[in-house]
């Protein structure tokens, strides 16, 4: 009789990453699943390889983060990487011509407020 299998261990030549889907990308969650999902990919896999495994089309417009940092599709993955997939957001204050906060100009660390395109 053997003990319980440790599902967090990967086979030789593979790594495990956790993927969190946001907004309409949640449609890629397995049926009935919620929250971050574990995926096993080959060593030296990139974000693009992971997206192909999940079924995300190559031309899908999305924002990718790996371990909290914005990443590109050619970013290499590592064992235990935390991948977040988001759809780009449009609109908001800047698009509506409302006040926005910017850190450009002024003294270092100061924020300035502008009303670009306002009435």
N, C-alpha and C positions, 0 to 999 in steps of 0.2 A: 504494500500500500504506500502510495506517495502522498506527500503533503500538498497543500494548496499551491497552485502556480502563482508566481509573482508576475503579474501582467505588465508591470512597469519596466521589466527588463526587455531589452531588444535583442533580436537575433544578430549574429555577426554580420556586419555590412549594412546595418540599418540603424536609424535613429528615430526617436519618438518626439513629436512636437505637439503642442496644444494649440488649437485654433478656436478663436472666438469670432462668431459672425454677428454683425450688427445690421440693423435696418433691413432692407429687402434681401440682403445676402443670407439672411436666416433661412431662406428657402433651400439652401444647400445642407441644412441640418438633416441628419437621418430622421426618418419618420418617428415621431414620438419623443425625440431627443430635445434637450434644452441645455443651455450652458456650453462651456468650452468642450471641445471634442478632441480626443487623442487620435493622431494619425501616425503611422509608421511609414517612413520613406527611406529610400536608399541613402547611405552616407554620401556626402557631397551633393545632395539635392539642393536645388534652389527654390525660392518662393514660386517661381513659374512651374517647376516640377510638381510642387504641392498643389497648386491651383489646377493643373491638368488632372491630377489624381482625384480631386474633389469634383471636377466637372465644370469649373468656371471657364467660360470661353476666353480665348486669348485677347479678344478685343473688348472685354468687359472693362468699363471705366470704374476703377476702385482705388481706394487708398489702403496702403499696406503698412503695418507697423510690426517690427520684430523686436521683442524685448523692450517695448515702449519707445522705440526710435523709428521714424518714418523710413521705409525701405522700398527698394525697387524690385521688380520681378526677378532680376538676376542676382539678388542677394542670397548668399549661401546660408543654409540653415545649419543648426547645430543641435545636438541632443539636448532636449529640455527647453528648446526655444518656445517662447510665448508669442504666437502670431495672432494679430487682430486684422480683420478684413472689414472695411467700411466703404459705403458708397459715398462719393463726394456730395457735399451739401451745397445747394444753391440758395440764393436769397439772403435773408437776414438784413441787418441794419445797413450795411454797405450797399447792397443791391437796391434798397428802397430809398437811398439818399439820406438816410438818417445819420445822426452823430455816431462816429466810431472813435475808438481809442487807438492811438498810435504811439510807438516809442521812437519814431524817427525824428531827428532834429532835437533841439533843446539839450539840456545837460544830460549827462549819462544817467540812465535809470529813471528819468522823468518821463511821464506820459503826457501827451498833448491830445486835445480833442479837436476833431475837424468835422465839418458838415459838407462833405463833397456831394454835389448834385442835389442839394436841398432846394426847397421852394423859395 
